[in-house]
């Protein structure tokens, strides 16, 4: 109520015409003060002549203010430009007055009318000083009253450079929320002890939890764009809300709006420089192509579609069985004036449907992102995992090969490396089938392999955000679990780059930096929300889920890497496969895939030597497979009777 009352009356009575009237009153008062100064603070001057001069000063002042428009500025936001306009108005008033007096003295147009030139000079100086001072005093008084009568946020600004000053101006100019800037924080020791607009600049070391509590600081706004990970983590440890100013290129018409200042995201704390791909060949690679994307409504698929839509592609074919997300993607493309696409609800397991899509639209490139990705769910449903991740990929790859598609880019996962889960094993089998198919097809089959994607469906980040919103606790499977992370745009760029540089048969991996301890990530997310760990929100350790790894790997046992022209992207040099045997075994598994989980997993372990189950009911089969392979080797080496080997199988 106080806020509305204060805002209403400040706007109602602080109109430009009220300012105009006050300015003229000040001009007349300073004219009288000029006479007092000129005559040693006595009234030893011609009072009658003075009263005769008042109307002249009134009209000259009014004319100057109207011409310059200095009274139109919002007083509570007075800045340097407003002071300059005041100077222009006073200069115009004094110049006109002097010229008129000199002209009148030469022509005697108004006999007896004159003003001492010294009075005009003194009056001009006084008018400028008093008009400027009253504006600044009003500005400070308004700010003080606003902070006392209205609820205001006490903030610190990290960075006392140009961006920090712009941030400060945006905050104090904001009308919806009142901000009280307590100080600036800057790493430059030369700036320590100085001030900006009367607000002190001090070092980061001064900002402690005690300082935050003593001064009731509500928020720290990071204006610096080159703040390091360690400095940002230090701010997060203060257990206060941390927000960040976006880069200059994202400002609206070159001006910062308070609404653009967003909370620091967990991505900012990962400490890995984002992978940048500036390959001019991408433009030529996708120019005029008809590109099919499976899983188009998913996290990676939708980002692939958005990035591909910026190229001069002939047509985009969006395939997904999730109709609602696919509809949302379709609407996003239309809002961005993209119409060269076809959104198709289809299941990649349906061979006839996929064949019909290829026959109708004739894609020249395929990006295959559709898959089941949830490790614990797939551990319970090997049948479904094989049906989608293996058989679905097989049907799609076979169709692409049959229609002589130029390139087929498969989106895999680091969970396919030394798999410990059914999901990881099925993705590895899909990689193996594509490698086998490459030997007999004109299509270039390319695989990309990367880690966890921030913000994707099923990612730990959205889960933690939801749990924080609900008041906690955060659930974590193991205190020492680590993961590699990347952003959705980065992952999509890698897939596009792989589609460009791939010659067929490669598995592309890339340098993801250091792995992240999820326990630390969870604590930082709590702190980023302005909450305290464990006082406000705690973390519960629930134990590893079936098939879950404690840490992820990018290379399997026996694999090495080859470098590419991009220092962050490498090619995995995988172990040699018996292509004909592996291909036939995968084809057989897809045909005989039934609901008998034990038999399915046994076959997968026989096909993938590095597949070792972890925290799963299928661990018991690891020893059996080892014994089976040993016995199989003995029989193959010693039995000349093929019937014996066949009966053993």
C-alpha positions in Angstrom: 0.0 0.0 0.0 2.8 2.4 0.9 4.5 1.6 -2.4 1.4 2.4 -4.4 0.8 5.6 -2.4 4.4 6.8 -2.8 4.4 5.9 -6.5 1.0 7.6 -7.2 1.8 10.9 -5.6 5.4 11.1 -6.9 4.1 10.7 -10.5 1.0 12.9 -10.1 2.7 16.0 -8.7 6.2 15.7 -10.2 5.0 16.7 -13.7 7.2 18.5 -16.1 5.2 21.8 -15.7 5.7 21.7 -11.9 9.5 21.3 -12.6 9.2 24.2 -15.1 7.6 26.4 -12.4 10.2 25.4 -9.8 13.1 26.1 -12.2 11.7 29.6 -13.0 11.3 30.3 -9.3 14.9 29.3 -8.6 16.1 31.5 -11.5 14.3 34.5 -9.9 15.6 33.7 -6.4 19.2 33.4 -7.7 18.8 36.7 -9.5 18.1 38.3 -6.1 21.0 36.4 -4.6 23.3 37.7 -7.3 22.4 41.3 -6.3 23.1 40.5 -2.6 26.5 39.1 -3.5 27.3 42.0 -5.8 26.5 44.5 -3.1 28.2 42.7 -0.2 24.9 41.2 1.2 23.2 44.5 1.6 20.2 46.1 0.0 22.2 49.1 -1.2 20.9 48.8 -4.7 18.0 50.4 -6.7 15.1 48.1 -5.6 12.8 49.8 -8.1 15.1 49.0 -10.9 15.5 45.4 -9.6 11.7 44.9 -9.7 11.6 46.3 -13.3 14.3 43.7 -14.3 12.4 40.7 -12.8 9.9 40.3 -15.7 12.7 40.4 -18.2 14.6 37.6 -16.4 11.3 35.6 -16.0 10.6 35.7 -19.8 14.2 35.1 -20.8 14.5 32.1 -18.4 11.1 30.7 -19.5 12.1 31.0 -23.2 15.5 29.2 -22.6 13.9 26.4 -20.7 11.3 25.8 -23.4 13.9 25.8 -26.2 16.3 23.4 -24.4 13.6 21.4 -22.7 15.6 20.8 -19.5 12.4 20.7 -17.4 11.2 17.5 -19.2 13.7 15.2 -17.6 12.6 12.8 -14.8 14.2 14.5 -11.7 14.6 11.3 -9.7 16.7 9.8 -12.5 18.9 12.9 -13.1 22.1 12.1 -14.9 25.0 13.7 -16.7 22.8 14.5 -19.8 20.3 16.4 -17.7 23.0 18.5 -16.1 24.4 19.3 -19.6 20.9 20.4 -20.7 20.7 22.7 -17.6 24.0 24.2 -18.6 22.7 24.8 -22.2 19.6 26.5 -20.9 21.5 28.8 -18.5 24.1 29.6 -21.2 21.3 30.5 -23.6 19.6 32.7 -20.9 22.8 34.5 -20.0 23.9 35.0 -23.7 20.5 36.4 -24.7 20.5 38.7 -21.6 24.0 40.0 -22.3 23.2 40.6 -26.0 20.0 42.4 -25.2 21.6 44.6 -22.7 24.5 45.5 -25.0 22.0 46.1 -27.9 19.8 48.4 -25.6 22.8 50.3 -24.5 23.8 51.0 -28.1 20.2 51.9 -29.4 18.5 53.1 -26.2 15.4 51.2 -27.3 14.3 50.9 -23.7 15.6 54.1 -22.1 17.0 53.5 -18.7 16.7 49.7 -18.7 20.0 47.9 -18.0 21.4 45.1 -15.9 25.0 45.1 -14.7 26.9 42.5 -16.7 28.6 41.3 -13.5 25.1 40.5 -12.1 24.3 38.5 -15.2 27.5 36.4 -14.8 27.0 35.9 -11.1 23.3 35.0 -11.7 24.2 32.4 -14.4 26.7 30.7 -12.1 24.3 30.7 -9.2 21.4 29.4 -11.3 23.4 26.5 -12.7 24.7 25.5 -9.3 21.4 25.7 -7.5 19.4 24.1 -10.3 21.8 21.2 -10.5 22.1 20.9 -6.7 18.3 20.8 -6.2 17.9 18.1 -8.8 20.7 15.9 -7.2 19.3 16.6 -3.7 15.8 15.5 -4.8 17.3 12.4 -6.5 19.1 11.4 -3.3 16.0 12.2 -1.1 13.8 10.2 -3.4 16.1 7.3 -3.2 16.4 7.5 0.6 12.6 7.7 1.0 12.0 5.0 -1.5 14.4 2.6 0.4 12.7 3.4 3.7 9.0 3.5 2.6 9.3 0.7 0.0 10.7 -2.8 0.3 14.0 -2.8 -1.5 16.6 -5.4 -2.4 20.1 -4.8 -1.0 22.6 -6.0 -3.6 26.3 -6.1 -4.3 27.6 -5.8 -7.9 30.6 -7.9 -8.8 32.6 -6.0 -11.3 33.3 -2.2 -11.2 34.0 -1.8 -14.9 31.8 -0.5 -17.7 29.4 -3.5 -17.3 29.2 -2.8 -13.6 28.3 0.8 -14.1 25.7 -0.1 -16.7 24.2 -2.7 -14.3 24.1 0.0 -11.6 22.2 2.4 -13.8 19.8 -0.3 -14.9 19.1 -1.2 -11.3 18.5 2.4 -10.0 16.3 3.2 -13.0 14.1 0.2 -12.5 10.5 1.2 -11.5 9.1 -2.2 -10.7 11.6 -3.2 -8.0 13.6 -1.0 -5.7 17.3 -1.9 -5.5 19.7 -0.5 -2.9 23.3 -1.0 -4.2 25.5 -1.4 -1.1 28.8 -1.7 -2.9 30.9 -2.9 -5.9 33.2 -5.9 -5.7 36.3 -6.0 -8.0 39.4 -8.1 -8.2 41.5 -5.2 -9.4 43.4 -4.0 -6.3 43.9 -0.5 -7.9 40.1 0.1 -7.7 39.9 -0.9 -4.0 38.9 2.1 -1.7 37.6 4.1 -4.6 33.9 4.7 -5.3 31.3 5.0 -8.1 28.5 7.5 -7.5 29.4 7.5 -3.8 29.3 3.7 -3.6 32.4 2.0 -2.4 34.5 -0.5 -4.3 36.1 -3.3 -2.2 37.9 -6.6 -2.7 36.2 -10.0 -2.8 38.0 -10.9 0.5 35.8 -8.4 2.4 32.6 -10.1 1.3 32.2 -12.8 4.0 29.1 -14.6 5.4 29.4 -12.2 8.4 29.4 -9.2 6.1 26.4 -10.5 4.2 24.4 -11.1 7.4 25.4 -7.8 9.0 24.4 -5.7 6.0 21.3 -7.9 5.2 22.5 -8.4 1.6 19.8 -10.1 -0.5 21.7 -10.7 -3.8 25.0 -10.5 -5.6 24.8 -9.5 -9.2 27.8 -10.6 -11.4 28.3 -8.0 -14.1 31.8 -9.3 -15.2 31.7 -11.7 -18.1 35.2 -13.1 -17.5 34.7 -14.2 -13.9 36.6 -17.4 -13.2 35.1 -20.6 -12.0 36.9 -20.4 -8.6 35.7 -16.8 -8.0 32.1 -17.9 -8.9 32.3 -20.8 -6.5 33.5 -18.5 -3.7 30.4 -16.4 -4.2 28.2 -19.5 -4.2 29.8 -20.6 -0.9 28.4 -17.4 0.7 25.0 -19.1 0.5 23.3 -16.1 -1.1 21.4 -15.7 -4.3 23.8 -15.1 -7.2 22.6 -13.6 -10.5 24.4 -12.8 -13.7 24.2 -10.1 -16.3 24.0 -11.5 -19.9 26.7 -10.8 -22.5 26.4 -7.4 -24.3 25.2 -9.0 -27.5 22.1 -10.2 -25.7 21.1 -6.8 -24.4 17.9 -5.3 -25.9 18.9 -2.6 -28.4 22.2 -2.2 -26.7 20.6 -1.5 -23.3 20.5 -3.7 -20.3 17.1 -4.5 -18.8 16.8 -5.7 -15.2 14.6 -8.6 -16.4 17.6 -9.9 -18.3 19.5 -10.5 -15.1 19.1 -14.2 -14.5 20.2 -16.5 -11.7 23.5 -18.2 -12.2 23.1 -21.6 -13.7 24.9 -24.8 -12.7 26.5 -24.8 -16.2 28.5 -21.7 -15.1 30.1 -23.7 -12.4 31.3 -26.7 -14.4 34.6 -25.0 -15.2 34.9 -26.3 -18.8 35.3 -24.0 -21.7 32.4 -24.5 -24.1 33.3 -26.4 -27.3 33.1 -24.0 -30.2 32.8 -25.2 -33.8 33.4 -22.7 -36.5 33.5 -24.9 -39.6 32.5 -23.1 -42.8 32.1 -26.5 -44.4 28.9 -26.9 -42.4 27.1 -24.4 -44.7 28.0 -26.4 -47.8 27.4 -29.8 -46.2 23.7 -29.3 -45.5 23.0 -26.9 -48.4 20.1 -28.3 -50.4 19.9 -31.6 -48.4 16.7 -33.3 -47.3 17.5 -34.3 -43.7 15.6 -36.8 -41.6 15.9 -36.5 -37.8 14.6 -39.3 -35.5 13.7 -38.5 -31.9 13.2 -35.0 -33.3 11.1 -33.9 -30.3 13.7 -35.0 -27.7 16.4 -32.9 -26.0 19.2 -33.5 -28.6 16.8 -34.1 -31.5 15.0 -30.8 -31.1 18.2 -28.9 -30.8 19.5 -30.6 -33.9 16.4 -29.5 -35.8 16.7 -25.9 -34.6 20.3 -25.7 -35.7 19.7 -27.4 -39.0 16.8 -25.1 -39.7 19.3 -22.2 -39.8 21.1 -23.8 -42.8 19.8 -23.7 -46.3 18.4 -27.2 -46.2 15.9 -28.3 -48.8 13.6 -30.0 -46.2 13.6 -31.3 -42.7 11.8 -34.5 -41.8 10.9 -34.7 -38.1 10.1 -38.2 -36.9 9.0 -38.9 -33.3 6.4 -41.1 -31.6 5.8 -38.5 -28.9 3.0 -36.4 -30.5 2.8 -33.6 -27.9 6.5 -32.6 -27.9 6.6 -33.0 -31.7 3.6 -30.6 -31.9 5.4 -28.1 -29.7 8.5 -28.3 -31.9 6.4 -27.8 -35.0 4.9 -24.6 -33.4 8.4 -23.3 -32.5 9.6 -23.7 -36.0 6.5 -21.9 -37.4 7.0 -19.0 -34.9 10.5 -18.6 -36.3 9.2 -18.5 -39.9 10.5 -22.0 -40.7 8.2 -23.9 -43.0 10.4 -26.3 -45.0 9.7 -29.2 -42.7 7.4 -32.1 -42.2 6.5 -33.4 -38.7 5.7 -37.1 -38.8 4.4 -39.2 -35.8 6.1 -42.6 -36.4 7.7 -45.5 -34.6 11.2 -46.4 -35.8 10.4 -50.1 -35.0 7.8 -50.1 -37.8 9.8 -51.1 -40.8 6.9 -50.5 -43.3 6.2 -47.0 -41.9 9.9 -46.1 -42.1 10.2 -47.4 -45.6 7.1 -45.4 -46.6 8.7 -42.2 -45.2 11.9 -42.8 -47.1 10.0 -43.5 -50.3 7.9 -40.3 -50.0 10.4 -37.8 -48.8 13.7 -39.3 -50.1 16.0 -38.0 -47.4 19.7 -37.6 -48.3 21.0 -37.5 -44.7 19.8 -39.1 -41.5 20.4 -38.0 -37.9 19.3 -40.8 -35.6 18.7 -39.6 -32.0 15.7 -41.7 -31.0 16.4 -44.1 -28.2 15.5 -45.4 -24.7 18.0 -43.7 -22.4 16.9 -44.4 -18.8 19.3 -46.9 -17.2 17.2 -48.4 -14.4 14.0 -48.7 -16.5 15.9 -50.5 -19.3 17.5 -52.8 -16.8 14.0 -54.1 -16.0 13.0 -54.3 -19.7 15.8 -55.7 -21.9 13.2 -56.7 -24.5 12.1 -53.1 -25.0 15.7 -51.8 -24.9 16.7 -54.1 -27.8 13.5 -53.5 -29.7 14.2 -49.7 -29.8 17.9 -49.2 -29.4 19.1 -52.2 -31.5 16.3 -53.3 -33.7 15.0 -49.7 -34.3 18.5 -48.6 -35.2 19.0 -51.7 -37.4 15.7 -51.1 -39.3 16.5 -47.4 -39.8 20.1 -48.1 -40.9 19.0 -50.8 -43.3 16.4 -48.5 -44.9 18.9 -45.7 -45.2 21.4 -48.1 -46.9 18.7 -49.4 -49.2 17.8 -45.9 -50.4 21.5 -44.9 -50.7 21.3 -42.1 -48.2 24.6 -40.1 -48.2 25.3 -40.1 -44.5 23.8 -41.7 -41.4 24.8 -40.1 -38.1 24.1 -42.1 -35.0 23.8 -40.5 -31.6 25.3 -42.9 -29.1 26.4 -42.4 -25.4 29.4 -42.9 -23.2 27.4 -45.6 -21.4 28.1 -47.8 -24.4 31.8 -47.8 -23.3 32.5 -50.9 -21.1 28.8 -51.1 -20.5 27.5 -52.1 -17.1 23.8 -51.8 -17.9 21.3 -53.1 -20.5 20.9 -49.6 -21.9 24.6 -49.1 -22.4 24.9 -52.6 -23.9 22.1 -52.0 -26.4 23.7 -48.8 -27.5 27.0 -50.6 -28.0 25.3 -53.2 -30.1 23.8 -50.5 -32.2 27.3 -49.1 -32.7 28.6 -52.5 -33.7 25.8 -53.1 -36.2 26.4 -49.8 -37.9 30.1 -50.6 -38.1 29.3 -53.9 -39.8 26.8 -52.4 -42.2 29.5 -49.8 -43.2 31.4 -52.7 -44.8 28.7 -53.5 -47.3 26.9 -50.2 -47.9 27.4 -47.0 -50.0 26.0 -45.0 -47.1 28.6 -43.4 -44.8 27.7 -44.5 -41.2 29.0 -42.2 -38.5 28.7 -42.5 -34.7 29.0 -39.8 -32.1 29.6 -40.6 -28.4 29.2 -38.2 -25.6 28.3 -37.9 -21.9 25.4 -36.4 -19.9 23.6 -33.5 -21.4 22.6 -30.6 -19.1 18.9 -30.0 -18.9 18.0 -33.0 -21.1 15.0 -35.2 -20.3 15.9 -37.5 -17.4 19.0 -35.4 -16.5 19.9 -35.0 -12.9 19.8 -31.2 -13.1 16.0 -30.9 -13.7 15.4 -33.5 -11.0 17.5 -31.5 -8.5 15.7 -28.2 -9.5 12.3 -29.9 -8.9 13.4 -31.3 -5.5 14.7 -27.9 -4.5 11.4 -26.3 -5.5 9.5 -28.9 -3.4 11.7 -28.1 -0.4 14.1 -31.1 -0.7 15.8 -33.3 0.1 17.9 -33.9 -3.0 18.4 -37.6 -3.7 21.8 -38.9 -4.8 22.7 -42.6 -5.5 26.3 -42.4 -4.3 28.4 -39.7 -2.7 31.4 -40.4 -5.0 29.5 -40.7 -8.3 31.0 -38.6 -11.1 29.8 -37.7 -14.6 30.9 -35.8 -17.7 28.6 -32.9 -18.7 28.0 -30.8 -21.7 25.2 -28.5 -22.9 22.5 -29.4 -25.4 23.8 -26.9 -28.0 27.3 -28.3 -27.7 26.1 -31.9 -28.1 24.1 -30.9 -31.2 27.1 -29.0 -32.7 29.3 -32.1 -32.3 26.7 -34.3 -34.1 26.6 -31.8 -37.0 30.3 -31.5 -37.1 30.6 -35.3 -37.1 28.2 -35.4 -40.0 30.5 -33.1 -41.9 33.9 -34.5 -41.2 32.9 -38.2 -41.1 34.0 -40.4 -44.0 32.2 -43.5 -42.8 32.8 -46.0 -40.0 34.1 -43.5 -37.4 33.1 -43.2 -33.7 33.6 -39.6 -32.7 34.3 -38.7 -29.1 35.5 -35.4 -27.6 37.4 -33.9 -24.8 34.7 -33.1 -22.1 37.2 -31.8 -19.6 37.2 -33.1 -16.0 34.3 -35.2 -14.7 32.0 -33.6 -12.2 31.3 -34.9 -8.7 27.5 -35.0 -8.5 27.5 -34.5 -4.7 29.4 -31.2 -5.1 27.0 -30.3 -8.0 24.0 -30.9 -5.7 25.4 -28.7 -2.9 26.2 -25.9 -5.4 22.6 -26.1 -6.8 21.2 -25.7 -3.2 23.5 -22.7 -2.6 22.6 -21.1 -6.0 19.0 -21.1 -4.9 19.9 -18.9 -2.0 19.4 -21.8 0.5 21.8 -23.4 3.0 23.1 -26.9 3.0 22.2 -28.9 5.0 20.1 -26.5 7.2 17.5 -25.6 4.6 17.9 -28.6 2.2 19.8 -31.8 2.8 21.0 -34.6 0.4 19.9 -38.2 0.8 22.2 -41.0 -0.4 19.9 -43.7 -1.8 22.5 -46.2 -3.3 23.5 -47.0 -6.8 20.6 -48.0 -9.1 20.6 -51.2 -11.1 23.1 -50.9 -14.0 24.5 -47.6 -12.8 28.2 -46.8 -13.0 30.1 -44.9 -10.3 32.0 -43.1 -13.1 31.7 -42.9 -16.9 34.3 -43.6 -19.5 34.8 -42.3 -23.0 37.0 -45.1 -24.3 36.5 -48.9 -24.0 39.2 -51.3 -23.0 41.6 -51.7 -26.0 40.5 -48.5 -27.6 42.7 -45.6 -28.6 42.0 -42.3 -30.3 43.1 -40.5 -33.5 43.2 -36.7 -33.6 41.1 -34.6 -36.0 41.4 -31.0 -37.2 39.4 -29.9 -34.1 41.5 -30.3 -30.9 38.4 -31.2 -28.8 37.1 -33.9 -31.2 38.8 -37.3 -31.6 38.1 -40.6 -33.4 37.9 -43.7 -31.3 40.0 -46.5 -32.7 37.9 -49.5 -31.7 38.8 -53.1 -31.6 38.4 -55.2 -34.7 35.2 -57.1 -35.1 34.3 -60.2 -36.9 31.9 -58.2 -39.0 29.9 -61.1 -40.7 29.6 -63.0 -37.4 28.6 -60.0 -35.3 26.1 -58.7 -37.9 24.4 -62.1 -38.1 24.3 -62.5 -34.3 22.7 -59.1 -33.9 20.2 -59.8 -36.6 19.4 -63.2 -34.9 19.0 -61.4 -31.6 16.5 -58.9 -33.1 14.5 -61.7 -34.5 14.5 -64.0 -31.5 14.0 -61.1 -29.0 11.4 -62.2 -26.5 10.4 -61.4 -22.9 12.8 -63.9 -21.4 15.2 -61.4 -19.9 17.8 -63.9 -18.8 18.3 -65.4 -22.2 18.5 -61.9 -23.8 21.1 -60.7 -21.4 23.2 -63.8 -21.8 23.3 -63.4 -25.6 24.2 -59.7 -25.2 27.1 -60.6 -22.8 28.3 -63.2 -25.3 28.3 -60.7 -28.1 29.9 -57.8 -26.1 33.0 -59.1 -24.2 33.4 -55.9 -22.1 29.7 -55.9 -20.9 29.9 -56.5 -17.1 26.7 -55.8 -15.1 27.0 -53.6 -12.0 24.6 -53.5 -9.1 22.2 -55.6 -11.2 20.5 -59.0 -11.0 22.4 -59.9 -14.2 25.8 -59.9 -12.5 25.4 -63.7 -12.0 25.6 -64.2 -15.7 29.1 -62.7 -16.1 30.8 -65.8 -14.7 28.5 -68.1 -16.7 29.4 -66.3 -20.0 33.1 -66.5 -19.2 32.8 -70.3 -18.6 30.7 -70.6 -21.7 33.2 -68.8 -23.9 36.1 -70.9 -22.5 34.2 -74.1 -23.2 33.2 -72.9 -26.6 36.8 -72.2 -27.4 37.9 -75.7 -26.3 35.2 -77.3 -28.4 36.0 -75.2 -31.5 39.7 -76.1 -31.2 39.3 -79.8 -30.5 36.1 -81.0 -32.1 36.1 -81.9 -35.8 32.5 -82.8 -35.6 30.3 -79.8 -36.3 27.4 -81.5 -34.7 29.1 -81.4 -31.3 29.6 -77.7 -31.5 26.1 -77.2 -32.7 24.6 -79.2 -29.8 26.7 -77.1 -27.4 25.2 -73.9 -28.7 
